[in-house]
Amino acid sequence: MSDATKDPVIRRGQAPLVLSLPHVGTAIPEDIEARLVSPWLARKDADWWIDQLYEFAGEMDATIVRAHWSRTVIDLNRDPSGASLYPGQATTGLCPVETFDGEPLYRPGEEPDAGEIDARIDAYYRPYHRALNEEISRLHKECDRVIVYDCHSIRSAIPRLFAGKLPVFNLGTNGGAAADPRLIESVSAVIAGSGRSHVVDGRFKGGYITRHYGQPEKGVHALQMELACRGYIRESLGPVGEVNWPIAFDPVFAGPTRLTLRAVLAACLAFATG
């Protein structure tokens, strides 16, 4: 890799809560960007503005681990073995070669081979997961329970990935295996009380981070929150292009969702410290 590795950005707190933001990065090394169809296309599926949406978590003294690199470089929420998280369903891989809509990311013949994927794991994937592990371990020394809360968003309608319109709040728990049932029930009650559409373990049951770090029997509980973009930005449903995506972040419009998410994190902390 011609570009030096850049570690994730970390905000260290003392509360037993770690927010993971693996898809907010937009940086792409020059040697990779030169082979892409379009830099915009390579950033199209980022979790736009999620870091701004969850800024309040710092006030709750949460630890925040935020990715620097674009998911086109490597997807930090995929199994490093390359195994699919959703067998039989359309998804993107560890080093994606197409967008959520199926558009090719690389010029013909420029896709990463196995050797390059291994190099990207070393350079970009491992630093992020090393940081997550270290922050979880640091907090677990002080508290019997630690919550890993994986933050995501996605456009509300992507026919290739799911039918119809996605609920606003999509809570993933790996079928209940990644967290204590009491925590899941508490967070589920908060999103149900928002009055907006919601589901638990629907289309998105939790990616690699939720499944890997969620070990409730060891005191580490993991949840994934996948937000439909219309819940916090003025999203228009339908195809998007360079002229209309991403939509600007409006903190006033995002306010109601922020209130719900603040209550979600408060429920996480109540469980961790209770």
PyMOL commands that set and color helices and strands:
alter all, ss='L'
color gray80, all
select helices_A, chain A and resi 30-33+39-43+50-53+55-60+114-140+181-192+208-213+216-218+229-231+251-273
alter helices_A, ss='H'
color red, helices_A
select strands_A, chain A and resi 9-11+17-21+63-66+146-154+169-172+198-200+220-228
alter strands_A, ss='S'
color yellow, strands_A
deselect
rebuild
show_as cartoon
